[in-house]
Amino acid sequence: MLWVAHDSFQHSLGMNYLHSRGIIHRDVKAANILLNDRAEIKLADFGVSGYFGSVAMKKETVGTPLWMAPEVLRRNPAAQSSDIWSMGITVIEMGDGKPPNHDISVLRAMRLTIDPNTPPPTLQTASQFSPTFIDFVAQLLIKTPTKRPSAFHLLSHPFLFGILGDPKLRQQMLATLLLVRSGKVDEGMQLSPSPKLTHSGPKPGAKTQTPATVEPGTRSRTSSDPKVPVKPDAALASMSPEEASRKMGWVPARLVAPSGSPVGARRLSASSKEKDAVAPVGMRRGDDASSVSSAESDLSLPSVDSPKSPFILVNSGGAVNEGNAEINDALAKRKSASGAIMISGRTSLSSSNPKAKAAFSKRWDNVDPDSAAMDAWVYSFGMNARHQLALDYTDDELLPAPITFLENSPELFSVGGHHSLFLAKSGVLANGDNVHGQLGLGPTFNSAVSSPPQPLHFFEDRQIDALFCGLSHSFVLVNPNKLYAFGKNSSGQIGLDNPQSQCTPQLVRMPTRSNIVSVACGSEHTLICTADGKLYGMGSDELGQLGLGGLRNESGKRLHTKPMPISFLGDKFIDGVFANGDFSIVKTRDGQLYAFGDNSCGQLGLPLEVASFDRPQFLSAFANEPVVSVACGYSHTLVLTELEHLYSFGKNSSGQLGLGDVVDRSTPTLMFYFANKKVLEVACGTRHSLVLCDDGQVFAFGLNANGQLGLGNDHIQPTPQQVPAFINRPAVSIGCGANSSIV
C-alpha cells in the first residue's frame, strides 16, 4: 500500500504540474508511467497531449478505451478532469493487477463507462484495502467531471497525506528507496510495516554476504532469502525526509526533455521520438525544445510537517517552493521557460529567445539594477495594445517591466479596463485607452491612447484623496469631499444626469452632503459608499447590479443617470463596496457581505438556479467569518476574511479561481494554497487574479494569453504561481486591468 501511495503521490504531482500549465495528457495508464532504478516515477508518452481548449482538443477523441473518461467517450472535449478519471483506472490497475472490465469486450466496456446508471469501476479485491484507499479511488472515478477533485486537491487526500504524513512510514519509504538505489535491496521487495532487523551488510568489494543480525522471532536475510526487508543504519533512519531525498537525488514526477531521458526510463528511438517524448512543460508555443532545460520541471518530496498545508514543496537546494517548478529554476539561477534567469531581482537573458531578449533590451538599457529608483519603480505586464502598460512600445509584456516614465513610486494608482490613473509628486497622471475620454485630458487631447502618462492639469494644486477606474470611466476624489467623473457615460455610470461621455472632469452631485468614503466601478455601473454607511448606485441596472429592485426611470428603462439611494439594506452600515462586470458586492461594518447583479457564473456566491438578483442578498457562507476585503473580476470573486482565509468563486474557465482546475464554483471555496500565508491584498482582472502576501511576494493565476501573470509565458495557470520578478524585490501593492497587471 505504501508503494501505491508513493506512486499516486508522484503521479498527482506530475498531473498538477501539467494541469497548472493548461496541458492535458489524455492517455494516462500504467504503461505510460515509468519507474527507473532510483525508484523515480516518470510520466511519459505525450504524443496525444495538448493544451486545454485548443481546436485540436475540441475535435479529437483519443486515448486508450479502458482508461478513457465517460465525457471523452461521448466525444466531448477532454479536460483536466479527464486525466483524473484515467488516473483512477490506473490506480485500480495497480491495486488489482489489471484494469477494470479487462475481461469483457472493449465496446461493452465503453458502453458501461458511458451509461449514467452503471456505477463507476471499483476495486475487485476491495476487502484487502483500507477505507481511505477505497475512498481515494472513488473520488477519482466520479462520473460527473465537474465533481472530480483536481490533482492539486488530491495531494491533501487522507490516503496520500495520511501515509506520507506519518514520519515513521515516510522515513521507512525514503530509507528503502535509498537501499533500492544502492542495490542493497531488490526493487520488487515488499515493505514490512515494522521491520525488526538490524543490518551489518558486506563491506564494499566483499564476495560473500554476511547474514543480518536477527532479533528473536524474525528471519535472517541471506543470499538465498533476498525478500526479507532490512532496516537501514541508525544515521539514515534518523535523517529528515528532505535530507534523505537530497542524499538520494530523488526528484519525483520529473518531466524530462527529449534530449535527456532519465536513467532506467524508455529512451527515444528514431521511429518513436514524437510518441514517447516527454514534452517540456512551461514553454511558449513554438519555442525550440532544445532551449529548455530538463531541470525546469523538477519537483521534490513534499514537506508535510505542517498539518495545515500539505502542499509545500522543498527543492533540492533547500529553498521553499510552493508547487511551482519555475520558481525553483529562478531561485537556483537556472534558465526559465522564457529564456530568462532571475538573479537578485534583475532579469538577464540567454540568446535562446530573441523576442524576450529584445524586450529585455528595451526595458533595462541604461538602467542600474542596484539604483534606489529600481526599488521605487512601478512594474506593468500583460496586454499593451492600448499603451495601458505605460511603456514606450506596444508589444504585450510577458515579464514585469518598470514604468520608467514615473520618476518614483506613485502615492496612489487605480487600474481600469485598459487605462490607469496615478498620483505622483507632480500630480495626477493618466495613461492608456482614451476612446471615451476616460483619461480626462480634455478636448484638445485628440489621441485615442496616451503614453507616456499625461498630467491632468485640472487637479493641479488640489489635495487628492483617492482614484477609481472602471472599464471605461474614472473618478477622482478631491478633498474636501468632491467627486469628479469623466469617461464613458452611455448608461449614466458617471452620474451626470445625462448619457453623454465626458473628456474633462465633471463634479458629481450627491443627494446628501455626507463624505464619500469609497467608489466601486463595474463595466457600466458605479456604487458609492458614504461615511454614514449609506449606499448609492448609478448607471445600468439591467441585471440588478445597482440593487434597486428593478426600479425603472421615466423612460421605463433600468438606467439611472444620477446617484440613487439603495434602500433594501435597511439600517445596515456599509463600509466597503466592490464591483466589476455586471455585479456588485458590499461589506457591512461587522464584516458581512451582500451581493446583487449578474450571477450567471456563480460570481455572487449564490445558487446558480437564479441567474441574477436585483436586490442585495446576504452571503451566509461568511456569516461566522467576518470579511476583510473583496476583489471582483469580470465574472469571478476573491474574498479575504479576518481569519486570513482566502476564498474564490465564480467563473473559472481559465483557472482564475486558483483552485487547480477550470471548473466554475457558485459556492465560496477555500484556497488551500494560501493556508500557510498571510494575504494582504487581492486583485482581479477579466480572467486573471493577483495575490499579495505580507512578505511582499506576488502570486498570479488564471488567463495568461497576454502575459498578464508576469511569468514569462502565455499559458493559463489554474494553480497560483509565484511571480519570479518580485522574489527579491518585495511588492507593496497590486492592481489588475482587464488583461494587464500593475505592481
N, C-alpha and C positions, 0 to 999 in steps of 0.2 A: 504494500500500500504506500510505503514511503517513496518508492521509486515512481509510482504513478503520480503522486503528488509533486515529486521533483519534476517530472516531465510536464505535467499540466501547468505547473507554475511557470516554467520557462516558456512553454507554449503560449500562455496568457501574456507574458511579457512581450514576446515576439508579435502576437496579434495586436496588442495595444500599440506597439511601435508602428506597425503598418497602418492601422486604422486611424491613428492620430495624424497621419500624413495623407489621409484620403485614399489609401491603397487597399484594395480587396484582393485576397489571394485566389479565391474561387475554386481551389482544388486541394483543400486541406484533408489529409488522410495519413495514416501511419507510414505509408510508403514514401511520403514526402517529408517525413521528419527523420533527420539523420542523427545518429549518435556516434561520436568519434571515440578514439581511445583515451580521451581525457574526460569522458562522461559529459561532454558538452552537447546540448541539443541544438540542431541547426534546422531552420525552416528552408526548404528548397523547392525547386520546380515552379518558377514564376512565369512559365510560358503562357498562361492564360490569365494572369493577374492584370489589373487595370485600375484606373482612377474612378472613384465613386462619381456617378452622374455623367460620365463621358458617353459619347454617342455609341461607341462600341459596346459599353456595358449595358446600354439600354436595348440593343438589338440582338445581342448574342445570348444563347443559353448553353453554357459549357460547364464541365465538371465531370466527376465520376458518379454515376447514378445512385449507388447505395449511400453516398455521402452528401448528395445534393439536398438543399433545404426545400421545404414544400413550396415556398413562393417562387423559387427558381424553376422548379419542375412545372409550375403553372405559367412559365415564360414571363414572369415579372422580372424587372431588373434586379441584379444582385446588389446587396448592401452589406455593411459590416456585420449585421446580424446573421447573414447567410453563412459567413465564416464560423460564427459561434455555433450554429447547428452542426456544421461539418466537424467542428472540434468535439462536440458531444458524441457523435458517431465514433470518432477516433478514440475517445476515452473508453467507450464501451468495447471497442476493438482491443484496447489494452487490457481491460478487465476480464473479458470473456475469451479473448484469444481470436475472436472472429467478429466481423461487423454484424449488426442485426440484419435479419432477412437474407443472410447469405445462402440459405438452403432452399430458397424459392426463386422463381424466375424473376429477372430484372424488371420486366414490365409490371408484374404483380406487386413487387416491392415498391415500385414507383407509385402505383395506384394507392397502396396503403399509406404511403407518406403524404400524398396529396389529400386523401379522404379526411375531412374535418371530424368525422365521427369515429375514426380509428385513433386510439391512444398513441402517443409518441412511443418510440422504441424504449425499452428498458433493459437492464442487466438480466441475463438469463440465470445467473447464479447470484441473485441479489442477497440471498441469505448469508453469503460468505463475506459480505461487505458491510461497512459501518453505515449508520443512518446519514452521517454528513456526506459521505461519498455518494450515496444514492440520491440525496438531495442535490448535490453538485451536478450530477448527470441530468436530473430532472430540470434544473434551471437552464442548462444548455439546450435542451430539446423541447422547449415550449413552442408550440406550432404557430402561435401568433408572433411574428417577427418583432413587433414593437414592444413586446413584453419580455424578450430575452435580455439578460444583462449584457452590458458591454464588456470587452476584455479588461478594461480599466477597473470595472466594479468586481469582476471575478477575483481579482487579487485579494479582496477582503473576505471572500467566502470562507466559512469555517474549515472546510476541507483543506484549503491551501494555507490559510493563515493559522489555523489551529495546529497543524503539524509542523509547519516551518517556524511557527512562533514558539514552539517548545525548545528551549535551549539545549536540552539533552538530546532530543531527536535530531535537532539541527546540527549539533556538533558530531553526532554519530554519522549523519549523512555526509558531512564535509570530510570527516576523517576517512570514511570508506572510499569516497571519491578520490582522495589523495592516494590511498593504497592501490586503487584501481590504476591510477595513472602511473604509479611507480612499478606496477607489475607484481606487487606482492599478493594481490587478490584477483581472482578471475572476475571478468566483467559481468558474468551472469550470476554471481554469487547472491544468495538471498540474505537479506539483513535479518538479524535477530533483534527483537525489541530490547532485550537487555543482555548484551554479551558479557560473559563472565570470564573471558580468557585474558591472560596476560601473555605477552609475546616476547620471545627472545629469539628473533629470526636469525638467519645466517648472515655472516659478515659478507661484504661485497667480495665477489670472486670465489666464494666457497662453492664446492661441487655438491655437497650434500646439505640437506635441510635439517636443522636442529628442531626437534619437537618442541611445541609450546609447553610452558608450564601450565598445568591443569588444576583448576580448583575441584574439590570433591563434587561428584555428580555431573561433571561435564566431560565432553570428549576432547581428546587432544587432536591438534591438526598435524598431520604428517603428509608426506608426499603422496600417499595413497588415499588421503582423505582431504581433498582440496576444498570442499564446500563448507567446512566449518568456519564460521566467522571468527575473526581475531579482533582483539582490542588494541588500538594503536598505543603508542607510548604516552606517558603522562603529559609530556610537553605539548603534544598535538591535541590531546583531549582537553587541555586547559586553555588553548588559544581561542580567541574570539572568532566568530564566523568570518568577519571581514579579514582578519589576519590569515585564516586558513585559506580563504578564497584567493587572496593575493599571492600566498605561497604557491598555490596550485596554478595561478594564472588563469583562473576559471572565469569565463565570460559567457554566461548562458544566453541563449536566444540570439546570438550574434548573427547578423546578416552580412554575408561576405561578398565582396565584389567579384566578378567573374575571373579576374586575374589572380585572385588569392584564395582558392578553395582551401578550407581548413584540413589539417591532417586527419585522416580517417574518414573524411566525407567523400561522396562521389566527386570525381574530377570531371572536367569538361572534355568532351571529345569533339572532333570536327563536325560530327553529324548531330550533336545534341547540345551545342553551346547555347542555342537560343532557348531550348526547352528546359535545360537543367540549371541555367544560370540563375543565381540569386540576385535579383535586381537591387542595386544600391538605392537605398531609400533616402529621400530628402533632396534629390537633385531637382533642378529646374528641368522641365520637359525639353528635350533636345540637347541637353548637356552631354558631353562625352563621358561615358562611364569610367574611362581610364583616368579622368581627372579627379575622381572621388576616392578618397582614402577608404580602405576596407575597414578601418577602425572607427568610421563615423558612427556606426550603429551599435557600438559595444554597449551592453547593459550588464550590470553586475548584480551580485546577490543582494536582496533587499535587507535593510536593517529593520528588524521587526521588534526591536527592544521597546519601542513605544507602542502600547496597545491602541493609542488614539489614532494613529495613522500608519497603516501597513504599506504605504506607497513610497516611502523614502528609499531611494537607491543610493548606494555608495560606490563610487567608481574606484578603479584600482589605484588611483593617485590619492585617495582619501578625501577628495573634495565632495561636498554634498551635492547631489544631483537628484532632482525630483522627477524622474521618469523621462528626462529629455536628454537623449544622447548627444544632440548638437551642443548642449551646454558643456557636457564633458569635453567635447572637442575644443570648445572655446577656452575652457579653464586649463586644458592641457596644451594650449597653444598649437593645436593641430588645425589642419585645413577644414573649414566648414563647407557645407553644401554649396554656398555661394562663391566659393573660391577665396574666402577671407579668413584671416586669423585674428582673433581678438587678443591684443596684448595691452594690458593696463588701460583698457577702455578705448584705445585707438584701433582703427581697422587698417591693416596693411594687406595688400592684395597680391596673390600669386598671379601668374600670367595665364592661367588656365581659363579665365573668364573675362574676355575683352570688354564686355559691356559693363561688368561690375568694376573693372579697373578704370574705365573711362569715367564712371560715376564717382569713383573714389578720387580721381584726379580733380574733378570739378569741386569736390567737397573739401578736400584737405590741402590743396596747393596754397602755399604761403601762410599756413596756419601752424602755430606752435602748439602741439598737443598738450604741453605742460603749462600753458599760459593760464592765468586766472580767468580769462574770458571763456576758456573752454568749459570751466566748471559752471559758468553762469549762463551758458547758451541754452536756447530752446531748440529741441530737435523735432523734426517732422518726417513723416514717411507715409507711403501709400500713393493713392491716386493724385496726379498733379496736372491733369489736362486743363484745369481752370486756374492754374497757378495757386491752388489752395495751400500748397506747402511753403509758399513764400521763398522759393529758391530761384536761382537765376536760369532755370531751364524748365521744360515742361514734361520731361520724361517721368514716368512713375518711379518712385524711390523705394527699393526693397529693403534698404537699411536706414536706420536713423541718420538724418543729415542735419547739421547745425544750421539754424537760420542766421546767417552772418549779417543780414540787414538790421537785426536788432542789436543795438550796441551792448546790451546786457539783458539779464533776465527781466521780463516784464513783471509788474506787480500783480496784474490780473490778465487772464485771457479767456476767451469763450470761442468754441468751435461750432459753426453751423454746418449746413449740408455740404457746401463747397466754398465756404468763406470763413474768415476768422476776424475777431477784434482783439487787440492787445492794448493794455495800459502800460506804457513805458514812461520813463522820466520826462520824455519830450511831449507826452500827451497820448491821446487815443489814436491808434493806428488801425487801419483796415486793409484786408488783403483777400484776394481770391475772386470768386464769381460776383459780378455786379449787374447781371442782366436785369434784375428787378430793382436796382438801386439799393440793395441790402448793405452796401458799404457806406452809404450816407455821404458820399463825396460831392453831391450836388450836380446840377445840370451841366456845368462846364466840364466835368469829367465824363467824357463820352465813350470811354472804353468799357467793353463788356467784362473785362477782367482787370485786376490790379496786381502788379508785382514789380518792384518790391512794395512792402506795406506803405500806404499813403496816410498822412496825418489828417485827422478830422478837425479842421480849424474851428469848427463850430464850438468845440468843447475846450478850447484854449482858456486857461486861467479859471477853470471850473474844477471843483472837487468831485471826482468820480467815485461812487460807492460800489458799483457793480456793472458787469457787462453780461448780456444774454443774447444768444443766437438761436434762431430756428432754422428750418430748412432753407428759406429764402427771405427771412425778415430778422430784424435786430432791434435790441433795446439797450439804452444806456441810462442807468440810474444816477442822477446827479443830486448832490447834497445842496439844499435841503429838500428832500422828498419830491423830486421832479423826475418823471419818467419820460424819456424821449424815444420815439419809434421811427423806423424807416425800413423800406424794402417792400416786398410783395404784400398786397392788401386785397387780393381778389375775393377773399371770404371775410374780410373785416378783421383779420388776425392782428393788425397793429392798433385797432381800437380807435380809429379816427372818424367814425360815423360816416364813412363813405368808402366805396370799393376801389378807389384809385391807389396805385402803388406810389410810394414817396421815395425820392432820391436824396432828400435832405431831412435831418432830424425834425420831428414834429412832436409837440407836447401832447401826452395822453392825459385826458381829463377824467379823473376818477370820480365816482359818485359820492365819495366821502373824503375827508382830509386825513384819514389815518395814514401813518407812514407805511410805505411799501417795503416789505421785507425781502421778497423773492419773486422771481418770474420764471415760468417754465414754458417752453415753446415746442409745439408739435409741428406737423407738416403745414397745416393751415389753421391752427388754433393756438390760443395762449391762455395761460392761467396766471393769476396774480394773487399773492398772499400778502396780507397787511399785518401790521404789528398787533392789532386787536384780535387776531385769529380768524379774520373773515376771508372768504374766498370769492374771487371774481373770475369770469371767463369771457372770452370774446373770440370771434371767428366762426369756423364751421362747426356745426353740431350734428351733422348728418348721421354720425354713428354714436351719438351720445357723448362725445368726448368733452363737452362742456358740463355735463351732469345737470342739465336744466330740465330733465324730464320730458324732452320732446317739445319744448316751447318753440313756437314759430314767431317770425317777425311779421310786420304789417303786410308783407307780400306773400305770406304763407310759407316762407322758406325757413329752414333751420339754420339760418345765418344771423350772426349778431355782430354789428359793426362798432359797438361800444361796450365797455366793461359791464357785465351783467352779474348781479349777486347770485351765488349758488346757495340756495336756502335749504336744500334737503339734508344737510349735515346738522341742522338744528344748532344746539349750543356747543358743538364740538369745536375745540380751539385748534385751528390748523396752523402748523409752523413749518411745513415743508411741502413743496409742490414739484412734481416730476412729470414730464410728458415727452412724447415722440410719436411719429406716425399719426395715428388717429385714436390714441388712447391716453388716459391720464391716471395718475396715482397721487394721492395726497396723504400726508402724515400728520397725525394729531400730536399734541404736546406730550402725551403719555406713550408715544411710540406705536400707536395703532395705525393700520393702513386702510384706506378706502380707495376703490378703483372703479373706473367707468370708461365707456367708449368701446372701441373695437376689441373683440375677444375671439376672433376667428382662429387664432393660433394658440389660444390659452395664455396670452400675454398679460391678462389681468389676474392670473392665478385662480380663475373661477371655472366651473364646469363648461365644457365645450358645447353642451346642449343649447346654450344661449350664445348667439354669435356676437351680440353687443348689448351693452347696458346703458340706458340713458339717465340713470340715477346712481349716485355713489353706493357701492356695495362693500360691506365690511369683509376684510380678508381674515377669516377665522384662523388660518394657518399660523398667524403671528399674534394670536390673542394672548398667549402666555410667554411671548418672546419679543419684547419691545424692539422696534426697528430704529436704526441709527441713520441709514441713508439708503437711497434707491437710485438706480440708473436705468433708463429706458432706452432700448434700441427701437428700430422701426416696428418690430413685432416680437421683441423679447425683453425680459426684465431681469435685473440682478438686485438682490436685497441683502443688505448687511445689517445684522442685529447686534444688540448690546452684548450678547454672549459671544461675539466675534465669530459667528457663523455666517457663511455666505451661501445664499440660495439663488437658484436660477429657474426660470420657467418661460414658456412661450415657444416661438418658432425656433427650430434647431437644425434647419436644413443644411447649414454649413458648420455645425458644431459650435455655434455662438454661445451655447449654454455651458460649454466647458465640462461636459459630463462624459466625454469619451466616446460619444456616438452621435448620430444625426437624427434622433427621434424627438419629436416635439413633446413638450410637457405642459399640461394645464394645471398641475399641482406643484407648488414650490418644492424644489428638490435640493437637498443639501449637497454642496460641492465638497466632497471629501478631500479633494486635492489640497485645499487650504486649511485642513483641520489643525495643522501644527503651525500656522502662520497667523500673524496679526494683520488683517487687511485694513488699510487706511482709507482708500478711495477706489471707486469703481466707475467705469465709463463705458458707454455702448455706442457703436455706430449702427449703420443699417443692418449688417450681419456679422459684426465682429465686436469683441469686448476686450477691455484692458483692466487689469487689477494692479493697484499699487500697494505694496506691503510696507510695514514700518521700518524695514531696513533699507528702503529705497529701491528695492528690486521690482521690476515691472514684468508682469506675465500677460501673455496675449493668446487669444484663441478665437476660432471662427473663420469666416471668409478671409482669404488672403490673395485674391486674384490680382490685386494691385500692389501687393507688398505692405498692406496696412498693418500687419502684425510685426513688421520690422525684423524678420528672421532671415532675410536674405534669399527667400524663395517665394513661390506663388502658390503653394499648396494649402488647402484648407487644413485647419488644426483643431479637431474636436477636443483635444486634451490641452490644458494650459501649458504654454511653453514660455520659459524664461527668456526675455529679450537680452541677448548677449551684450549689446552695447552699453547696458546700464549695470553690468555686474560690478565694475569698479568705479562707476560714476553714478552714485545713488540719485534717483529722481525725487522730486518734491511734489509734482502734480501731473495729472494726465488729462487728456481730452480726446474725444473722437468726433470726426466728421462723418459724413455718410460712408466714405470709403478711404478715409485718411485718419492719421493719428498725430497728436502733438504731445510731447513730454517735456 
